[in-house]
Amino acid sequence: MSISRRVFVKSGGLALFSFGLDPLFLARAAFASYRPLPPSTVFSRPILVCLFQRGAVDGLNMIVPHGDPVYYRERPRIAVPEKDVLDLDGYFGLHPRLAPIKPLWDSKSLAAIHAIGSPDATRSHFDAQDYLESGTPGVKATPDGWLNRYCQHDREHQDTPFRAVAFGPQLPRILAGTAPSLAIEDLQAFGLRAPQPATRDRLTRAFEELYAGSATGLLSTSSREAFDAVQMLKRLDPGQYRPANGADYPRGKLGKALLEIAQLIRADVGLQVAFADVTGWDTHVNQGASEGQLAGRLDELGQALAAFTRDLGERMHDVVVLTMSEFGRTVRENGNSGTDHGHATAMLVLGGPVNGGKVLGKWPGLDPAQRFEGRDVAVTTDFRDLFAEILARHLGATELSAVFPGFVADPARFPGAIRG
């Protein structure tokens, strides 16, 4: 977006319009409306971090039903050998590459929800991802995402531009909507690239960059929030951040995103909802077992989550991390030593408020007669029941019918992921 889209002051904020206003007015208006939060302000609020395993993670090799011989019969080449599985409860176990987060299970701050997914039967990545992020399975016309709708209807935390942040080059579907949200592509380099407005030319260029995201790496649904975010990030000097407690994040996009989320949490800028994509889970060919393609992705996930919790230390008391994926994989391996698009999957929830040390949900079993359409793990927990529980019991949401339209959130169906 270029400077040709002008802004004007309206109701104390800035709104985008197509009037031919002078660029200097744009800059003056923004500086006049900017009211920075006091540097000493400390936010004490629950935080939700959502990690989208985009591509459909194989829940059966992530949370392994090693106690079921059907699992090994149906996956002669890609089943995780029982000797390698990190046992959790005698029936389920972690993939060995998730060993870094096993201590969280032992301390009862990590739970898994198995046989979870969408009531819609689609095996299309595009449709299933859309439904997961919109929170309206089977309905394509929903204009906004469920996390954005939560922000629209919970107005207690609107005093910061960093309330809802996605880490990536664009705002994801889940945060699309009328509530202000940010997308930050590179927080660590932000302090080096953020514009330094001082003259008329620099003021104009600053706002061109701000709306386009070209130089700042920041996009926003609100010009006011974008400007405030720029100013706060300049004060934070992100490039100087050092993880605490000896935390060592893995190289790669996920490690970088979680490091930057941890930085915003520790900086007390008011972060409440964070989102990051974790790609590479569509394992049709050469999926692998204890080693291989899937193992590599789980290795990064386990290391990144372990570093994140170590970095935050006591701050994890108020943080919940949720992993999600659009659907699972077939029970039976395919002819290419991989798995095809399935139905139910597994999700992880970790953090201080988590009712951990449990594999939650109703397990339907792997017998062919118990499978969905004879081939997939059946869905016994609607993903909205888990999301609604986290919003209600962790973030304190009260208008769940507005967040999940057409769905009745019944606590009796909550899987029990958050301690009461």
Long-range contacts (C-beta under 8 A, 24 or more apart in sequence): 1-211, 1-212, 2-208, 2-211, 2-212, 3-204, 3-207, 3-208, 3-211, 5-211, 7-207, 7-223, 9-33, 13-222, 13-223, 13-224, 14-222, 14-223, 14-224, 14-227, 15-223, 16-211, 16-223, 23-200, 23-203, 23-204, 23-207, 24-200, 24-203, 24-204, 26-203, 26-204, 26-207, 27-197, 27-200, 27-203, 27-204, 27-206, 27-207, 28-203, 30-207, 30-223, 30-224, 30-227, 31-197, 33-224, 33-227, 34-224, 34-227, 34-228, 34-231, 36-228, 36-231, 36-232, 37-159, 37-160, 37-228, 37-232, 37-269, 37-270, 39-235, 41-268, 41-270, 42-268, 43-160, 43-268, 43-269, 43-270, 43-271, 44-318, 45-157, 45-270, 45-272, 45-318, 46-272, 46-318, 46-319, 46-320, 46-353, 46-394, 46-395, 46-396, 47-265, 47-271, 47-272, 47-273, 47-274, 47-318, 47-319, 47-320, 48-272, 48-273, 48-274, 48-319, 48-320, 48-322, 48-390, 48-391, 48-394, 48-395, 49-258, 49-261, 49-274, 49-275, 49-276, 49-319, 49-320, 49-321, 49-322, 50-147, 50-174, 50-273, 50-274, 50-275, 50-276, 50-321, 50-322, 50-324, 51-254, 51-275, 51-276, 51-277, 51-278, 51-301, 51-321, 51-322, 51-323, 51-324, 52-129, 52-132, 52-133, 52-172, 52-174, 52-275, 52-276, 52-277, 52-278, 52-324, 52-325, 53-278, 53-281, 53-301, 53-323, 53-324, 53-325, 54-129, 54-277, 54-278, 54-279, 54-281, 54-325, 54-326, 55-125, 55-279, 55-280, 55-281, 55-282, 55-325, 55-326, 56-125, 56-128, 56-281, 56-282, 56-325, 56-326, 56-327, 56-328, 56-329, 56-341, 56-342, 56-345, 57-281, 57-297, 57-323, 57-325, 57-328, 57-329, 57-345, 57-346, 58-281, 58-283, 58-287, 58-294, 58-328, 58-329, 58-339, 58-345, 59-114, 59-325, 59-328, 59-329, 59-344, 59-345, 59-346, 59-347, 59-377, 60-328, 60-329, 60-331, 60-346, 60-377, 61-95, 61-287, 61-289, 61-294, 62-94, 62-95, 62-98, 62-298, 62-346, 63-88, 63-92, 63-93, 63-94, 63-95, 63-112, 63-114, 63-346, 63-359, 64-92, 64-93, 64-94, 64-95, 65-91, 65-92, 65-114, 65-363, 65-366, 66-91, 66-92, 66-93, 67-91, 67-92, 68-365, 68-366, 70-331, 70-365, 70-366, 70-367, 71-331, 71-366, 74-331, 74-332, 74-333, 74-366, 75-331, 75-332, 75-333, 76-333, 77-289, 77-333, 77-337, 78-287, 78-288, 78-289, 78-333, 78-337, 78-338, 78-339, 79-289, 80-289, 80-290, 81-289, 81-290, 84-289, 84-290, 88-112, 88-359, 89-358, 89-359, 91-359, 92-359, 95-290, 95-294, 95-295, 95-298, 96-290, 96-295, 97-290, 97-295, 97-296, 97-298, 97-299, 97-302, 98-298, 98-301, 98-302, 99-302, 100-302, 100-303, 100-305, 100-306, 101-302, 101-305, 101-306, 101-309, 101-350, 103-306, 104-305, 104-306, 104-309, 104-350, 104-356, 105-356, 105-357, 106-357, 107-356, 107-357, 108-354, 108-355, 108-356, 108-357, 109-309, 109-316, 109-350, 109-351, 109-352, 109-354, 109-356, 110-348, 110-349, 110-350, 110-354, 110-356, 110-357, 111-348, 111-349, 111-350, 111-354, 111-355, 111-356, 111-357, 111-358, 111-359, 111-360, 111-417, 112-346, 112-347, 112-348, 112-349, 112-358, 112-359, 112-360, 113-346, 113-347, 113-348, 113-349, 113-359, 113-360, 113-361, 113-381, 113-386, 113-415, 113-417, 114-344, 114-346, 114-359, 114-360, 114-361, 114-363, 114-377, 115-344, 115-346, 115-361, 115-362, 115-363, 115-364, 115-377, 115-378, 115-379, 115-380, 115-381, 116-344, 116-345, 116-346, 116-347, 116-361, 116-379, 116-380, 116-381, 116-382, 116-383, 116-386, 116-415, 117-327, 117-328, 117-343, 117-344, 117-345, 117-379, 117-381, 117-382, 117-383, 118-326, 118-327, 118-379, 118-382, 118-383, 119-379, 119-382, 121-343, 121-372, 121-373, 122-327, 123-327, 123-341, 123-342, 123-343, 125-282, 125-326, 125-341, 128-326, 128-327, 129-173, 129-326, 130-173, 131-326, 132-174, 132-324, 132-325, 132-326, 132-383, 133-172, 133-173, 133-174, 134-173, 134-174, 135-384, 135-387, 135-403, 135-404, 135-407, 136-404, 136-405, 136-406, 136-407, 137-384, 139-406, 142-405, 143-176, 143-177, 144-176, 144-177, 144-178, 145-172, 145-173, 145-174, 145-175, 145-176, 145-177, 146-174, 146-387, 146-403, 146-404, 147-174, 147-175, 147-273, 147-275, 148-174, 148-175, 148-176, 148-177, 148-178, 148-179, 148-181, 149-177, 149-179, 149-402, 149-403, 150-273, 150-391, 150-395, 150-397, 150-403, 151-177, 151-179, 151-180, 151-181, 151-273, 152-177, 152-178, 152-179, 152-402, 153-397, 153-399, 153-402, 153-403, 154-395, 154-396, 154-397, 154-398, 154-399, 156-396, 157-270, 157-272, 159-270, 160-228, 160-269, 160-270, 160-271, 161-220, 161-222, 161-224, 161-225, 161-226, 161-228, 161-229, 161-232, 162-229, 162-232, 162-264, 162-269, 162-270, 162-271, 163-270, 163-271, 163-272, 163-273, 164-272, 164-273, 164-274, 164-275, 165-261, 165-264, 165-271, 165-273, 165-274, 165-275, 166-274, 166-275, 166-276, 167-256, 167-257, 167-260, 167-261, 167-274, 167-275, 167-276, 168-257, 168-276, 168-277, 169-213, 169-217, 169-219, 170-219, 171-219, 171-221, 172-275, 172-277, 174-275, 175-273, 175-275, 176-221, 177-221, 178-221, 179-221, 180-220, 180-221, 180-222, 180-224, 180-225, 181-220, 181-221, 181-225, 182-218, 182-219, 182-220, 182-225, 182-226, 182-229, 183-213, 183-218, 183-219, 183-220, 184-217, 184-218, 184-229, 184-260, 185-213, 185-217, 185-218, 186-217, 187-217, 187-233, 187-238, 187-260, 187-263, 187-264, 188-238, 188-239, 188-241, 188-256, 188-259, 188-260, 189-217, 189-238, 189-239, 190-216, 190-217, 190-218, 190-233, 190-238, 190-239, 191-233, 191-234, 191-236, 191-237, 191-238, 191-239, 191-240, 192-239, 193-217, 194-230, 194-233, 194-234, 195-230, 206-230, 232-269, 236-263, 236-267, 236-269, 238-263, 243-307, 243-310, 243-311, 244-310, 244-311, 244-312, 244-313, 245-310, 245-311, 245-313, 246-310, 247-307, 247-308, 247-310, 247-311, 248-303, 248-307, 249-303, 249-304, 249-307, 249-308, 249-311, 250-299, 250-300, 250-303, 250-304, 250-307, 252-300, 252-304, 253-277, 253-278, 253-279, 254-278, 254-300, 254-301, 254-304, 255-300, 255-303, 255-304, 255-307, 258-304, 258-305, 258-307, 258-308, 259-307, 259-308, 259-311, 261-308, 262-308, 262-311, 262-312, 265-312, 265-315, 265-319, 266-311, 266-312, 266-315, 272-395, 278-323, 281-325, 283-329, 283-338, 283-339, 284-334, 284-336, 284-338, 284-339, 284-340, 285-336, 285-337, 285-338, 286-336, 286-337, 286-338, 287-333, 287-337, 287-338, 287-339, 288-337, 305-350, 309-350, 309-351, 316-351, 316-352, 317-352, 317-353, 318-352, 318-353, 319-351, 319-352, 320-349, 320-350, 320-351, 320-352, 320-353, 320-354, 320-390, 320-394, 320-418, 321-348, 321-349, 321-350, 321-351, 322-347, 322-348, 322-349, 322-386, 322-387, 322-390, 323-347, 323-348, 323-349, 324-383, 328-376, 328-377, 330-375, 330-376, 331-366, 331-371, 331-375, 331-376, 331-377, 332-375, 342-372, 342-375, 342-376, 342-377, 343-372, 343-373, 343-376, 343-377, 343-378, 343-379, 344-372, 344-376, 344-377, 344-378, 344-379, 344-380, 345-377, 347-383, 347-386, 349-386, 349-390, 349-417, 349-418, 353-393, 353-394, 353-418, 353-419, 354-417, 354-418, 354-419, 355-416, 355-417, 355-418, 355-419, 358-416, 360-415, 360-416, 360-417, 361-415, 381-413, 381-415, 382-407, 382-413, 384-409, 385-409, 385-410, 385-413, 385-414, 385-415, 386-414, 386-415, 386-417, 388-414, 389-414, 389-415, 389-416, 389-417, 389-418, 390-417, 390-418, 393-418, 393-419, 393-420, 394-418
